[in-house]
Amino acid sequence: MLHKSPAQRVALAVFGLVLAGFFLFPTYWMFTTALKTPAQILSPAYDLIPTTATLKNFVNAITKPDFTTFLTNSLIVTLGAVACALAAGLLAAVPLARLRFRGRKGFILLVLIAQLAPLEALFVPMYLIMRDADLLNSLWGLLLVYVAFTLPFTVWTLRGFVKGIPLELEEAAMVDGCGRWGVFTRVTLPLLGPGLVATSVFSFITAWNEFLYALVFMREKDKQTLPVWLSSFKTAFGTDWGGIMAASVIYAIPALIFFLLVQRKLVSGSTAGAVKG
């Protein structure tokens, strides 16, 4: 480890604080604006601290019609997509990392190409597929779309985590009498915990924040999700800035809770998967 002088440490600390402030300021501005009154929001003074804090914007956002429906729909499609992507990704990642079969390299290349494809380029073919399958305006259909988006990354990442597990551990378990299923459930799966957490965070954020597909594929209001709900604060008469900021804070809470629950595993998972690609 390189030795750093006190001046260098202070400079690095100051740089870190400035960088953190740069990234956290939009979140701070969003939260404080949600606490402001309409007059203070439109004031040219740009107050950093609300002089007359109010929770009215939060109350208006929560009591807005169909809020619980949008929230429930988002939780269903997001958590469902995370669970399906992890299950399918795990079933694909283990054979790709441990077995040798014809077409393996080609399959890995296809997974990588699918991961690199921009979501906007897949919009039209995805719409046609969902229409022909009669899955438009269906939560199951939107869930499958999100699984398709997150599955390539899940497979690619989990494959790296599986390759990071020493093969000797699995061979030792087989010598002790474990079958392949026993080795998977007693050795491989417990050691894959950090990898599953890391990929679940990516899948959660991707599905939770997705807007375009939810807006177009879900035509009925009772089937739409929270990102579409946020757009309802902008009308032909103007934008309810206090309401949309309060709604954004509420919208971020489930993702924040999910991240706090898994962040300890996420750190170790990130370093474990970085050893092998």
N, C-alpha and C positions, 0 to 999 in steps of 0.2 A: 504494500500500500504506500503510495507516495505521501511524503510528509508535506503538510501545508502550513504556511506561516499564519500567524493570527490575522494579518491583513487580508490574506487570501480567503480565510474562513469567513471573515466579516463580509468581504465582497461577494462570496458565494451565497451567504445568507441574505444579503440585500437583494441580490439578483433573484433568488428564490421567492422572496416576499413580493417583489415587483411582478414576477411572472404569475404567482398565485393571485395577486390582486387583479391582474389583467384578465384572467380567466374567470374569476369569481364575481367581478363587478356586474356583468349582465344579470347574473342570478340575484345579486343584491338589489339591483335596480328593479327587477321584476317583483321581488318580494315587497320592497318599500312602496312601489307604485300601487300594489294591491291594497296597501293600508291607507292610501291617500284618498281624500275626497275628490269629486270631479273638478271642483274649482282649483284645487292644488295641483292636480294632474295637468290641467291646461294652463297653469300659470307659467309665464316665461322665466320664473326665478330658478327653475330646475333644482328644487330643494333635495339634498341628498338624504335628509332625515325628515319623515312626515311630521309636520307641526301639530296636526290634529288627526291622530291615527284612528281609523275606524275599521270595523270588521264587516261593514255592510256589504262590501264587494264579495266577500267570501259567502255571506248568507245568501246573497242574490244568485251566486253561481251554483251553490248546492241546491237551492230551492227551484232552480230552473227546471222546467218540465223535461222529463225523461232523462235526468242526470243519472239516476241509478240504473236505468236501462243501458245507457251508453257505457257506464262503468262495468256493468256485468258482462256486456258483450266483449269489451276489451280484455277483461280478465279471462274469459272463456277462450277466446282465440289465441291470446298470448301464451297463457299457461299450457293450453292444449298443444300449441305449436312447439313450445319448448320440450314438452314431454315426448311428443312424437319424433321430433328431430333427434333428441338424445337416444331414444330407443333404436330408431333406424340407423342413426350414425354409428352407434356402438356395434350393431350387428355387422355393419360394413367395414368398420375400422379394424376390428380384431383380425378377420381373415386377411385383409390387405397388409397388415403389419406382420402376421405370423406365418401365413401360408404362401406357397409358391405355386401358381397355376397359370395356364396359358391366358393371355389377355390382361394380366394383372397390371402391367405398366400402362397399357392403353386405357384401362379403366381409371387409373389414378390420374392420367392426363386429362380425361374427360371431366373428372371431378374438379380439377384445377381450372379448366376452361369454363365450366359452369359457374365457378366461384367468381371468375373475373368478368363475366357478362354483366353489363349494367341493367338494373331493374327496369329502366324506362324502355330499353330495347325489347324486353320480353312482354311488354304490356299487351300489344295487339294479339300475338299468338296465345298468350295466357287467357285473354278475354274470349277468344274463339273456342278454346278448349273448355273453359268453364261454361260458356253458353251451350255448346253441344252436349255437355255432360249434365245440363240443367242444374248447375250449381251456383248460378248467379243469384244474388240476394239470399245467400245461405251462409250461416256462420261456419258450417262444415267446409263449404267451398273456400271461404277466406282463410280458414285454418290450414287447409291443404296448400294454398298459395304461399303462406308464410313458412310452412314446412319446406316447400320447394326452394324458397329463398335461403333458408338457413342451413339446409341439409349439407350442401357441398362444403361449407366452412366447418361444420361439425365433423364430417367424415375426415377431412384433411387434418384438422387439429387433433382429433382423438387418435388418429393413426400415429401421429408424432408422439403422443403420450404413451401409447401401447409400446412403440418401439423403444421408449425410454425405460420401460420396465425390464430389468435383467432377465434374460431367458433362463438363466440358471435357477432362478426361484421357481419357475413353472416346472422345469425338469426335476428339481428336487421334490416338489409336491407329487409329481407323477411316480417318482421312485418310491415315495411313501404310500402309494396306493390310490392316489386321487385319479379319477378319470378326467377327460377333457372338460366336462361340465363342472366338476369339483374344482379343478384348477382355475377355471374362469370365475366361479362365484367366491372361492376362498382366497385366491391370490390376486388375479388380475383385476377384478372389479373393485376390491377395497383400495388397491393402489391407484386406481383410475379416478378416485374421488376428486382430487384437485382438477384434473382435466375435465371432468363432467361439470364441475362448477364454472370453470373458465368459459367453456362453450355455452353453458346455459345463460350466462350473463349476456354474451353476444346475441344469442337467439332472442332473449327477452327484450333487449333494447331495440333490435331490428323490428320485431313484431309490434312492440308497444308504440313505437314512434311512426309506424307506416301510415301514410295519409292517402296517397293517390289511389291505390287499389281499393282501400276501404270506401273512398268517396264514390268511385265509379261502379264497383261491383255490388255494393249494397245500396239499392235504390230506396228501399223502404226505411223510414226513419227509425223504426224500432229495431232495426238490424245493424245500425251504424255504430261506430266506435268513438272513443274519446277524442282522437285527433280531429275527426269530423265535427264533433261537438264544439271544439274550440273555435271553429270557423263561424259558428252561429252567433258569436258576439259582434260580428261585422255585418251590418245591415245596410240597406239603401239609405238610411238616415244618418249613418256614421258608424264609428267604432266605439264600443264601450270599453275603453282602455282599462279602467279599474276592474271591470268584470273579467276581461280576457287575461289580465295579469293574475287575478285571484284564481281563475280557472287553471291557469298554467301551473301555479303553485300546487293546487290540488292534484293536477294531472301528474306532477313529478313525484308525489308522495309514494305511490306504490312502487315505482322504479327505485326510489331511494331506499325504501324498506327492504326490497329484494336485494339490493346491492349490499346494504349493511349486514344482512343475514349471511351473505356468502363471501364478503370481502376478505376475511382471513384466509379462507381456502383459495381465493382467487390469486393472492400474492404468491403462495407456494406453487399453485398450478401453473402460473405464467413462467416461473423459472424452471419447473420440471419439464415443460414442453419445449423449452428453448434448446435443449441439448441435441435432439435429433429431429430432422425434418421429414 
